[in-house]
Amino acid sequence: MDVFIVKDYDAISERAAEILSGAITQNPRLVLGLATGSTPEGLYARLIQAHRAQGLDFSQVTTFNLDEYVGLGPEHEQSYRRFMDEKLFGGVNVRPDNTHVPNGLAVPLLQECRDYERMIREAGGIDIQVLGIGRDGHIAFNEPGTSLGSRTHVAGLTRQTIEDNARFFDSPDDVPRFAISMGIGTIMEARKCLMLASGAGKAEAVRACIEGPITSMITASALQMHPDTVAILDEAAAAKLDRADFYRWQDESRHLIEERL
Ligand code: F6R
């Protein structure tokens, strides 16, 4: 895993936006995996800025979101479809048909999961997958104990995740207990993963993900087996890493070799 430690949340968003803008410029038909939550909001704001100011073109980009709450339709204020429309899709020129978020109202749900996997395959797979990380080490809604080989599935949320996400709802009771979520196996097939983490609340999960043993108890730790994962962390999220000095040193030294890569 390539680990970059930057000053703060803005710097994470900036660095992640540079990577995604560069990738879209290089391949206008990029297939992007996207996350919701607080972490990527700054990244999405910068992509909208890049679209407006520099004409970053999303017209041929395809997107697949990681997850959606079961029971919430696209119009629901807290649905992930609505979040994406508001935070990114509405501000760039992506074709609505090319954006995919699992349908939380689908029946049967298991068919929706199979269809989602098929659509990702038919799009040629995901080129870059953006990820946040939960305090319990989840990526997407792959809570502790989820198989590291899992595919898109109906995932049960832990009480901690429900509490963490309750800030967006009127009360914790309103937070759905289930979601449709890409599995760890699905995420591992993305050609590149970009994991973002900000704040002291994520420091323990980040340590376990990057430097702990690979275990389904911290599903993000599967990324240690991914051939091209970039983690962008701020100082607070990186605070518990044993090898933080090494990661910083590597980052500082990168210019020595960049042109030869
Ligand atoms: C969101 C998702 C989750 C979040 C994680 C962190 O689509 O899949 O795994 O990335 O819960 O959430 P925030 O960024 O709100 O701390």
Boltz pocket constraint, residues with backbone or C-beta under 6 A from the ligand:
constraints:
  - pocket:
      binder: B
      contacts: [[A, 34], [A, 35], [A, 36], [A, 37], [A, 38], [A, 39], [A, 40], [A, 66], [A, 67], [A, 131], [A, 132], [A, 133], [A, 134], [A, 135], [A, 138], [A, 139], [A, 140], [A, 141]]
      max_distance: 6.0
